[in-house]
Amino acid sequence: MGKLTNFKRSLWVFHASGGSCNACDIEIIAALTPRYDAERFGIKLVGSPRHADVLLVTGAIPRDFADKLRRIYEQMPDPKAVVVIGNCGTTGGVFYDSYNIAGPIDEVIPVDVYVPGCPPRPEAIIDGVVKAWLKIEKLEKELEGKKE
């Protein structure tokens, strides 16, 4: 895992659930509880995508939610990263050939980090967010380089 070097603030995360069975959602919440305490690393859950740096998405995406997910993604400020949590979001899971599924999440919005598992453990979710954090840190350095 890379080392965080130049990120000067906490990482704010927004969670979008796209039709998941709720197991991944529960594991995300578990990562925030005192046992894992993701806030001690500066990872904070926020209520609006307009304030978020990272988008956590769970579940296979139904067709009627695909446009909403694109709108959530577009509302996030740049630089941003998307983390897919769980097998359903990564591959479609057991819903892969379902008529009402828009496909895996990367067919709807660009994805930066995949966290596989059914459901993945909170440690894996925190690791995925840190990988997204490294990507955002790299993008911010590139933006600073362009300004100078």
Rosetta constraint file for C-alpha pairs under 8 A:
AtomPair CA 1 CA 131 HARMONIC 7.71 0.50
AtomPair CA 2 CA 131 HARMONIC 7.94 0.50
AtomPair CA 2 CA 134 HARMONIC 7.15 0.50
AtomPair CA 3 CA 134 HARMONIC 7.74 0.50
AtomPair CA 4 CA 133 HARMONIC 7.98 0.50
AtomPair CA 4 CA 134 HARMONIC 6.46 0.50
AtomPair CA 4 CA 137 HARMONIC 7.69 0.50
AtomPair CA 6 CA 137 HARMONIC 6.77 0.50
AtomPair CA 7 CA 137 HARMONIC 5.77 0.50
AtomPair CA 9 CA 42 HARMONIC 7.62 0.50
AtomPair CA 10 CA 41 HARMONIC 7.92 0.50
AtomPair CA 10 CA 42 HARMONIC 4.46 0.50
AtomPair CA 10 CA 43 HARMONIC 6.06 0.50
AtomPair CA 10 CA 44 HARMONIC 7.20 0.50
AtomPair CA 11 CA 42 HARMONIC 5.86 0.50
AtomPair CA 11 CA 43 HARMONIC 4.93 0.50
AtomPair CA 11 CA 44 HARMONIC 6.28 0.50
AtomPair CA 11 CA 52 HARMONIC 7.73 0.50
AtomPair CA 11 CA 53 HARMONIC 6.24 0.50
AtomPair CA 11 CA 54 HARMONIC 7.49 0.50
AtomPair CA 11 CA 133 HARMONIC 7.18 0.50
AtomPair CA 12 CA 43 HARMONIC 5.91 0.50
AtomPair CA 12 CA 44 HARMONIC 4.90 0.50
AtomPair CA 12 CA 45 HARMONIC 5.88 0.50
AtomPair CA 12 CA 46 HARMONIC 6.21 0.50
AtomPair CA 12 CA 51 HARMONIC 7.04 0.50
AtomPair CA 12 CA 52 HARMONIC 4.85 0.50
AtomPair CA 12 CA 53 HARMONIC 5.32 0.50
AtomPair CA 12 CA 54 HARMONIC 6.46 0.50
AtomPair CA 13 CA 43 HARMONIC 6.90 0.50
AtomPair CA 13 CA 44 HARMONIC 5.90 0.50
AtomPair CA 13 CA 45 HARMONIC 4.79 0.50
AtomPair CA 13 CA 46 HARMONIC 5.86 0.50
AtomPair CA 13 CA 52 HARMONIC 5.15 0.50
AtomPair CA 13 CA 53 HARMONIC 5.96 0.50
AtomPair CA 13 CA 54 HARMONIC 4.76 0.50
AtomPair CA 13 CA 55 HARMONIC 5.89 0.50
AtomPair CA 13 CA 56 HARMONIC 6.96 0.50
AtomPair CA 14 CA 45 HARMONIC 5.85 0.50
AtomPair CA 14 CA 46 HARMONIC 5.48 0.50
AtomPair CA 14 CA 47 HARMONIC 6.52 0.50
AtomPair CA 14 CA 48 HARMONIC 6.62 0.50
AtomPair CA 14 CA 49 HARMONIC 5.77 0.50
AtomPair CA 14 CA 52 HARMONIC 5.66 0.50
AtomPair CA 14 CA 53 HARMONIC 7.80 0.50
AtomPair CA 14 CA 54 HARMONIC 6.29 0.50
AtomPair CA 14 CA 55 HARMONIC 5.01 0.50
AtomPair CA 14 CA 56 HARMONIC 6.06 0.50
AtomPair CA 15 CA 45 HARMONIC 7.52 0.50
AtomPair CA 15 CA 55 HARMONIC 5.95 0.50
AtomPair CA 15 CA 56 HARMONIC 4.69 0.50
AtomPair CA 15 CA 57 HARMONIC 6.05 0.50
AtomPair CA 16 CA 55 HARMONIC 7.20 0.50
AtomPair CA 16 CA 56 HARMONIC 6.11 0.50
AtomPair CA 16 CA 57 HARMONIC 4.95 0.50
AtomPair CA 16 CA 58 HARMONIC 6.65 0.50
AtomPair CA 16 CA 69 HARMONIC 7.73 0.50
AtomPair CA 17 CA 25 HARMONIC 7.28 0.50
AtomPair CA 17 CA 57 HARMONIC 5.78 0.50
AtomPair CA 17 CA 58 HARMONIC 4.98 0.50
AtomPair CA 17 CA 59 HARMONIC 6.36 0.50
AtomPair CA 18 CA 57 HARMONIC 6.95 0.50
AtomPair CA 18 CA 58 HARMONIC 5.80 0.50
AtomPair CA 18 CA 59 HARMONIC 5.01 0.50
AtomPair CA 18 CA 60 HARMONIC 6.23 0.50
AtomPair CA 18 CA 61 HARMONIC 5.11 0.50
AtomPair CA 18 CA 62 HARMONIC 6.97 0.50
AtomPair CA 18 CA 65 HARMONIC 6.76 0.50
AtomPair CA 19 CA 58 HARMONIC 7.52 0.50
AtomPair CA 19 CA 59 HARMONIC 5.18 0.50
AtomPair CA 19 CA 60 HARMONIC 6.15 0.50
AtomPair CA 19 CA 61 HARMONIC 6.28 0.50
AtomPair CA 19 CA 62 HARMONIC 6.81 0.50
AtomPair CA 20 CA 24 HARMONIC 7.32 0.50
AtomPair CA 20 CA 25 HARMONIC 7.79 0.50
AtomPair CA 20 CA 58 HARMONIC 5.91 0.50
AtomPair CA 20 CA 59 HARMONIC 3.78 0.50
AtomPair CA 20 CA 60 HARMONIC 6.41 0.50
AtomPair CA 20 CA 88 HARMONIC 7.42 0.50
AtomPair CA 21 CA 59 HARMONIC 7.18 0.50
AtomPair CA 22 CA 26 HARMONIC 6.15 0.50
AtomPair CA 23 CA 27 HARMONIC 6.41 0.50
AtomPair CA 23 CA 118 HARMONIC 7.66 0.50
AtomPair CA 23 CA 119 HARMONIC 5.81 0.50
AtomPair CA 24 CA 28 HARMONIC 6.25 0.50
AtomPair CA 24 CA 58 HARMONIC 6.47 0.50
AtomPair CA 24 CA 59 HARMONIC 7.94 0.50
AtomPair CA 24 CA 85 HARMONIC 6.63 0.50
AtomPair CA 24 CA 86 HARMONIC 6.31 0.50
AtomPair CA 24 CA 118 HARMONIC 7.36 0.50
AtomPair CA 24 CA 119 HARMONIC 5.10 0.50
AtomPair CA 24 CA 120 HARMONIC 6.80 0.50
AtomPair CA 25 CA 29 HARMONIC 6.36 0.50
AtomPair CA 25 CA 58 HARMONIC 7.07 0.50
AtomPair CA 26 CA 30 HARMONIC 6.09 0.50
AtomPair CA 27 CA 31 HARMONIC 6.25 0.50
AtomPair CA 27 CA 119 HARMONIC 7.13 0.50
AtomPair CA 27 CA 120 HARMONIC 7.12 0.50
AtomPair CA 27 CA 121 HARMONIC 6.37 0.50
AtomPair CA 27 CA 122 HARMONIC 5.57 0.50
AtomPair CA 28 CA 32 HARMONIC 6.81 0.50
AtomPair CA 28 CA 122 HARMONIC 6.39 0.50
AtomPair CA 28 CA 125 HARMONIC 6.96 0.50
AtomPair CA 29 CA 33 HARMONIC 6.48 0.50
AtomPair CA 30 CA 35 HARMONIC 7.68 0.50
AtomPair CA 30 CA 36 HARMONIC 7.11 0.50
AtomPair CA 30 CA 122 HARMONIC 6.34 0.50
AtomPair CA 31 CA 35 HARMONIC 7.61 0.50
AtomPair CA 31 CA 36 HARMONIC 5.19 0.50
AtomPair CA 31 CA 37 HARMONIC 6.23 0.50
AtomPair CA 31 CA 38 HARMONIC 5.97 0.50
AtomPair CA 31 CA 122 HARMONIC 4.79 0.50
AtomPair CA 31 CA 123 HARMONIC 7.22 0.50
AtomPair CA 31 CA 125 HARMONIC 7.35 0.50
AtomPair CA 31 CA 126 HARMONIC 6.95 0.50
AtomPair CA 32 CA 36 HARMONIC 6.32 0.50
AtomPair CA 32 CA 37 HARMONIC 4.99 0.50
AtomPair CA 32 CA 38 HARMONIC 5.20 0.50
AtomPair CA 32 CA 39 HARMONIC 6.83 0.50
AtomPair CA 33 CA 37 HARMONIC 5.32 0.50
AtomPair CA 33 CA 38 HARMONIC 7.70 0.50
AtomPair CA 36 CA 122 HARMONIC 7.36 0.50
AtomPair CA 36 CA 123 HARMONIC 7.68 0.50
AtomPair CA 37 CA 41 HARMONIC 7.91 0.50
AtomPair CA 38 CA 42 HARMONIC 6.84 0.50
AtomPair CA 38 CA 43 HARMONIC 5.44 0.50
AtomPair CA 38 CA 44 HARMONIC 7.26 0.50
AtomPair CA 38 CA 126 HARMONIC 6.98 0.50
AtomPair CA 39 CA 43 HARMONIC 4.75 0.50
AtomPair CA 39 CA 44 HARMONIC 5.53 0.50
AtomPair CA 46 CA 51 HARMONIC 7.03 0.50
AtomPair CA 46 CA 52 HARMONIC 6.68 0.50
AtomPair CA 48 CA 52 HARMONIC 6.80 0.50
AtomPair CA 49 CA 55 HARMONIC 7.60 0.50
AtomPair CA 49 CA 72 HARMONIC 6.21 0.50
AtomPair CA 49 CA 73 HARMONIC 7.51 0.50
AtomPair CA 49 CA 75 HARMONIC 6.09 0.50
AtomPair CA 49 CA 76 HARMONIC 5.23 0.50
AtomPair CA 50 CA 75 HARMONIC 5.47 0.50
AtomPair CA 50 CA 76 HARMONIC 4.83 0.50
AtomPair CA 50 CA 77 HARMONIC 6.41 0.50
AtomPair CA 51 CA 76 HARMONIC 6.91 0.50
AtomPair CA 51 CA 77 HARMONIC 7.45 0.50
AtomPair CA 52 CA 76 HARMONIC 6.16 0.50
AtomPair CA 52 CA 77 HARMONIC 7.36 0.50
AtomPair CA 52 CA 80 HARMONIC 7.89 0.50
AtomPair CA 53 CA 76 HARMONIC 7.04 0.50
AtomPair CA 53 CA 77 HARMONIC 7.12 0.50
AtomPair CA 53 CA 78 HARMONIC 7.71 0.50
AtomPair CA 53 CA 79 HARMONIC 7.03 0.50
AtomPair CA 53 CA 80 HARMONIC 4.98 0.50
AtomPair CA 53 CA 81 HARMONIC 6.59 0.50
AtomPair CA 53 CA 136 HARMONIC 7.91 0.50
AtomPair CA 54 CA 80 HARMONIC 5.70 0.50
AtomPair CA 54 CA 81 HARMONIC 4.84 0.50
AtomPair CA 54 CA 82 HARMONIC 5.68 0.50
AtomPair CA 54 CA 83 HARMONIC 7.16 0.50
AtomPair CA 54 CA 129 HARMONIC 7.62 0.50
AtomPair CA 54 CA 132 HARMONIC 7.10 0.50
AtomPair CA 54 CA 133 HARMONIC 7.91 0.50
AtomPair CA 55 CA 73 HARMONIC 7.52 0.50
AtomPair CA 55 CA 80 HARMONIC 7.79 0.50
AtomPair CA 55 CA 81 HARMONIC 6.32 0.50
AtomPair CA 55 CA 82 HARMONIC 4.73 0.50
AtomPair CA 55 CA 83 HARMONIC 6.07 0.50
AtomPair CA 56 CA 82 HARMONIC 6.13 0.50
AtomPair CA 56 CA 83 HARMONIC 4.92 0.50
AtomPair CA 56 CA 84 HARMONIC 5.93 0.50
AtomPair CA 56 CA 85 HARMONIC 6.75 0.50
AtomPair CA 57 CA 82 HARMONIC 7.46 0.50
AtomPair CA 57 CA 83 HARMONIC 6.34 0.50
AtomPair CA 57 CA 84 HARMONIC 5.00 0.50
AtomPair CA 57 CA 85 HARMONIC 6.00 0.50
AtomPair CA 57 CA 89 HARMONIC 7.21 0.50
AtomPair CA 57 CA 105 HARMONIC 7.95 0.50
AtomPair CA 58 CA 84 HARMONIC 6.13 0.50
AtomPair CA 58 CA 85 HARMONIC 5.13 0.50
AtomPair CA 58 CA 86 HARMONIC 6.41 0.50
AtomPair CA 58 CA 88 HARMONIC 7.33 0.50
AtomPair CA 58 CA 89 HARMONIC 5.60 0.50
AtomPair CA 59 CA 85 HARMONIC 7.70 0.50
AtomPair CA 59 CA 86 HARMONIC 7.10 0.50
AtomPair CA 59 CA 87 HARMONIC 7.83 0.50
AtomPair CA 59 CA 88 HARMONIC 4.97 0.50
AtomPair CA 59 CA 89 HARMONIC 4.70 0.50
AtomPair CA 59 CA 92 HARMONIC 7.73 0.50
AtomPair CA 60 CA 88 HARMONIC 4.85 0.50
AtomPair CA 60 CA 89 HARMONIC 4.79 0.50
AtomPair CA 60 CA 90 HARMONIC 7.96 0.50
AtomPair CA 60 CA 91 HARMONIC 7.97 0.50
AtomPair CA 60 CA 92 HARMONIC 5.15 0.50
AtomPair CA 60 CA 93 HARMONIC 7.30 0.50
AtomPair CA 60 CA 95 HARMONIC 6.94 0.50
AtomPair CA 60 CA 101 HARMONIC 6.60 0.50
AtomPair CA 60 CA 102 HARMONIC 7.79 0.50
AtomPair CA 60 CA 103 HARMONIC 6.80 0.50
AtomPair CA 60 CA 104 HARMONIC 6.12 0.50
AtomPair CA 60 CA 105 HARMONIC 7.02 0.50
AtomPair CA 61 CA 65 HARMONIC 6.30 0.50
AtomPair CA 61 CA 66 HARMONIC 6.23 0.50
AtomPair CA 61 CA 89 HARMONIC 7.19 0.50
AtomPair CA 61 CA 101 HARMONIC 5.66 0.50
AtomPair CA 61 CA 102 HARMONIC 5.65 0.50
AtomPair CA 61 CA 103 HARMONIC 6.40 0.50
AtomPair CA 61 CA 104 HARMONIC 6.82 0.50
AtomPair CA 61 CA 105 HARMONIC 6.53 0.50
AtomPair CA 62 CA 66 HARMONIC 6.47 0.50
AtomPair CA 62 CA 100 HARMONIC 5.60 0.50
AtomPair CA 62 CA 101 HARMONIC 4.34 0.50
AtomPair CA 62 CA 102 HARMONIC 5.47 0.50
AtomPair CA 62 CA 103 HARMONIC 7.89 0.50
AtomPair CA 63 CA 67 HARMONIC 7.87 0.50
AtomPair CA 63 CA 100 HARMONIC 5.75 0.50
AtomPair CA 63 CA 101 HARMONIC 5.46 0.50
AtomPair CA 63 CA 102 HARMONIC 4.73 0.50
AtomPair CA 64 CA 68 HARMONIC 7.74 0.50
AtomPair CA 65 CA 69 HARMONIC 6.16 0.50
AtomPair CA 66 CA 70 HARMONIC 6.31 0.50
AtomPair CA 66 CA 102 HARMONIC 6.70 0.50
AtomPair CA 66 CA 108 HARMONIC 6.35 0.50
AtomPair CA 67 CA 71 HARMONIC 6.23 0.50
AtomPair CA 68 CA 72 HARMONIC 6.20 0.50
AtomPair CA 69 CA 73 HARMONIC 6.21 0.50
AtomPair CA 69 CA 108 HARMONIC 7.72 0.50
AtomPair CA 69 CA 109 HARMONIC 7.74 0.50
AtomPair CA 70 CA 74 HARMONIC 6.18 0.50
AtomPair CA 70 CA 108 HARMONIC 6.88 0.50
AtomPair CA 70 CA 109 HARMONIC 6.29 0.50
AtomPair CA 71 CA 75 HARMONIC 6.21 0.50
AtomPair CA 72 CA 76 HARMONIC 6.81 0.50
AtomPair CA 73 CA 109 HARMONIC 7.38 0.50
AtomPair CA 76 CA 80 HARMONIC 6.90 0.50
AtomPair CA 79 CA 136 HARMONIC 5.94 0.50
AtomPair CA 79 CA 139 HARMONIC 6.38 0.50
AtomPair CA 79 CA 140 HARMONIC 6.85 0.50
AtomPair CA 80 CA 136 HARMONIC 6.23 0.50
AtomPair CA 81 CA 111 HARMONIC 7.26 0.50
AtomPair CA 81 CA 112 HARMONIC 5.96 0.50
AtomPair CA 81 CA 113 HARMONIC 7.99 0.50
AtomPair CA 81 CA 132 HARMONIC 5.76 0.50
AtomPair CA 81 CA 133 HARMONIC 7.86 0.50
AtomPair CA 81 CA 135 HARMONIC 7.31 0.50
AtomPair CA 81 CA 136 HARMONIC 6.70 0.50
AtomPair CA 82 CA 110 HARMONIC 7.12 0.50
AtomPair CA 82 CA 111 HARMONIC 5.04 0.50
AtomPair CA 82 CA 112 HARMONIC 5.33 0.50
AtomPair CA 82 CA 113 HARMONIC 6.52 0.50
AtomPair CA 82 CA 132 HARMONIC 7.25 0.50
AtomPair CA 83 CA 111 HARMONIC 6.32 0.50
AtomPair CA 83 CA 112 HARMONIC 6.06 0.50
AtomPair CA 83 CA 113 HARMONIC 4.73 0.50
AtomPair CA 83 CA 114 HARMONIC 5.86 0.50
AtomPair CA 83 CA 115 HARMONIC 7.22 0.50
AtomPair CA 83 CA 128 HARMONIC 6.81 0.50
AtomPair CA 83 CA 129 HARMONIC 6.93 0.50
AtomPair CA 83 CA 132 HARMONIC 7.03 0.50
AtomPair CA 84 CA 89 HARMONIC 5.94 0.50
AtomPair CA 84 CA 90 HARMONIC 6.37 0.50
AtomPair CA 84 CA 105 HARMONIC 7.35 0.50
AtomPair CA 84 CA 111 HARMONIC 7.00 0.50
AtomPair CA 84 CA 113 HARMONIC 6.34 0.50
AtomPair CA 84 CA 114 HARMONIC 4.98 0.50
AtomPair CA 84 CA 115 HARMONIC 5.98 0.50
AtomPair CA 85 CA 89 HARMONIC 6.44 0.50
AtomPair CA 85 CA 90 HARMONIC 7.37 0.50
AtomPair CA 85 CA 114 HARMONIC 6.47 0.50
AtomPair CA 85 CA 115 HARMONIC 4.95 0.50
AtomPair CA 85 CA 116 HARMONIC 6.44 0.50
AtomPair CA 85 CA 117 HARMONIC 7.78 0.50
AtomPair CA 85 CA 120 HARMONIC 7.19 0.50
AtomPair CA 85 CA 125 HARMONIC 7.12 0.50
AtomPair CA 86 CA 90 HARMONIC 6.37 0.50
AtomPair CA 86 CA 114 HARMONIC 7.87 0.50
AtomPair CA 86 CA 115 HARMONIC 5.89 0.50
AtomPair CA 86 CA 116 HARMONIC 4.74 0.50
AtomPair CA 86 CA 117 HARMONIC 4.91 0.50
AtomPair CA 86 CA 118 HARMONIC 5.60 0.50
AtomPair CA 86 CA 119 HARMONIC 5.62 0.50
AtomPair CA 86 CA 120 HARMONIC 5.99 0.50
AtomPair CA 87 CA 91 HARMONIC 5.90 0.50
AtomPair CA 87 CA 92 HARMONIC 6.78 0.50
AtomPair CA 87 CA 93 HARMONIC 5.39 0.50
AtomPair CA 87 CA 115 HARMONIC 7.92 0.50
AtomPair CA 87 CA 116 HARMONIC 5.23 0.50
AtomPair CA 87 CA 117 HARMONIC 5.46 0.50
AtomPair CA 87 CA 118 HARMONIC 5.88 0.50
AtomPair CA 87 CA 119 HARMONIC 7.57 0.50
AtomPair CA 88 CA 92 HARMONIC 4.27 0.50
AtomPair CA 88 CA 93 HARMONIC 4.06 0.50
AtomPair CA 88 CA 94 HARMONIC 7.01 0.50
AtomPair CA 88 CA 95 HARMONIC 7.28 0.50
AtomPair CA 88 CA 96 HARMONIC 7.99 0.50
AtomPair CA 88 CA 104 HARMONIC 7.26 0.50
AtomPair CA 89 CA 93 HARMONIC 7.30 0.50
AtomPair CA 89 CA 104 HARMONIC 5.35 0.50
AtomPair CA 89 CA 105 HARMONIC 5.46 0.50
AtomPair CA 90 CA 104 HARMONIC 5.60 0.50
AtomPair CA 90 CA 105 HARMONIC 6.51 0.50
AtomPair CA 90 CA 106 HARMONIC 7.62 0.50
AtomPair CA 90 CA 114 HARMONIC 6.63 0.50
AtomPair CA 90 CA 115 HARMONIC 7.91 0.50
AtomPair CA 90 CA 116 HARMONIC 6.91 0.50
AtomPair CA 91 CA 96 HARMONIC 6.91 0.50
AtomPair CA 91 CA 103 HARMONIC 7.67 0.50
AtomPair CA 91 CA 104 HARMONIC 5.13 0.50
AtomPair CA 91 CA 105 HARMONIC 8.00 0.50
AtomPair CA 92 CA 96 HARMONIC 4.30 0.50
AtomPair CA 92 CA 97 HARMONIC 7.96 0.50
AtomPair CA 92 CA 101 HARMONIC 7.92 0.50
AtomPair CA 92 CA 103 HARMONIC 6.08 0.50
AtomPair CA 92 CA 104 HARMONIC 4.99 0.50
AtomPair CA 95 CA 101 HARMONIC 7.14 0.50
AtomPair CA 96 CA 101 HARMONIC 7.35 0.50
AtomPair CA 96 CA 103 HARMONIC 6.97 0.50
AtomPair CA 96 CA 104 HARMONIC 7.93 0.50
AtomPair CA 97 CA 101 HARMONIC 7.55 0.50
AtomPair CA 102 CA 107 HARMONIC 7.63 0.50
AtomPair CA 102 CA 108 HARMONIC 7.45 0.50
AtomPair CA 103 CA 107 HARMONIC 6.09 0.50
AtomPair CA 103 CA 108 HARMONIC 7.53 0.50
AtomPair CA 104 CA 108 HARMONIC 7.40 0.50
AtomPair CA 105 CA 109 HARMONIC 6.26 0.50
AtomPair CA 105 CA 110 HARMONIC 7.84 0.50
AtomPair CA 105 CA 111 HARMONIC 7.38 0.50
AtomPair CA 106 CA 110 HARMONIC 5.34 0.50
AtomPair CA 106 CA 111 HARMONIC 5.48 0.50
AtomPair CA 112 CA 132 HARMONIC 6.82 0.50
AtomPair CA 113 CA 128 HARMONIC 6.27 0.50
AtomPair CA 113 CA 131 HARMONIC 7.04 0.50
AtomPair CA 113 CA 132 HARMONIC 6.46 0.50
AtomPair CA 114 CA 128 HARMONIC 7.09 0.50
AtomPair CA 115 CA 120 HARMONIC 6.85 0.50
AtomPair CA 115 CA 124 HARMONIC 6.66 0.50
AtomPair CA 115 CA 125 HARMONIC 6.46 0.50
AtomPair CA 115 CA 128 HARMONIC 6.10 0.50
AtomPair CA 116 CA 120 HARMONIC 6.18 0.50
AtomPair CA 117 CA 121 HARMONIC 7.67 0.50
AtomPair CA 120 CA 124 HARMONIC 6.21 0.50
AtomPair CA 120 CA 125 HARMONIC 6.80 0.50
AtomPair CA 121 CA 125 HARMONIC 6.51 0.50
AtomPair CA 122 CA 126 HARMONIC 6.19 0.50
AtomPair CA 123 CA 127 HARMONIC 6.15 0.50
AtomPair CA 124 CA 128 HARMONIC 6.13 0.50
AtomPair CA 125 CA 129 HARMONIC 6.30 0.50
AtomPair CA 126 CA 130 HARMONIC 6.25 0.50
AtomPair CA 127 CA 131 HARMONIC 6.34 0.50
AtomPair CA 128 CA 132 HARMONIC 6.37 0.50
AtomPair CA 129 CA 133 HARMONIC 6.07 0.50
AtomPair CA 130 CA 134 HARMONIC 6.28 0.50
AtomPair CA 131 CA 135 HARMONIC 6.48 0.50
AtomPair CA 132 CA 136 HARMONIC 6.28 0.50
AtomPair CA 133 CA 137 HARMONIC 6.11 0.50
AtomPair CA 134 CA 138 HARMONIC 6.18 0.50
AtomPair CA 135 CA 139 HARMONIC 6.25 0.50
AtomPair CA 136 CA 140 HARMONIC 6.12 0.50
AtomPair CA 137 CA 141 HARMONIC 6.35 0.50
AtomPair CA 138 CA 142 HARMONIC 6.39 0.50
AtomPair CA 139 CA 143 HARMONIC 6.24 0.50
AtomPair CA 140 CA 144 HARMONIC 6.15 0.50
AtomPair CA 141 CA 145 HARMONIC 6.14 0.50
AtomPair CA 142 CA 146 HARMONIC 6.35 0.50
AtomPair CA 143 CA 147 HARMONIC 6.43 0.50
AtomPair CA 144 CA 148 HARMONIC 6.53 0.50
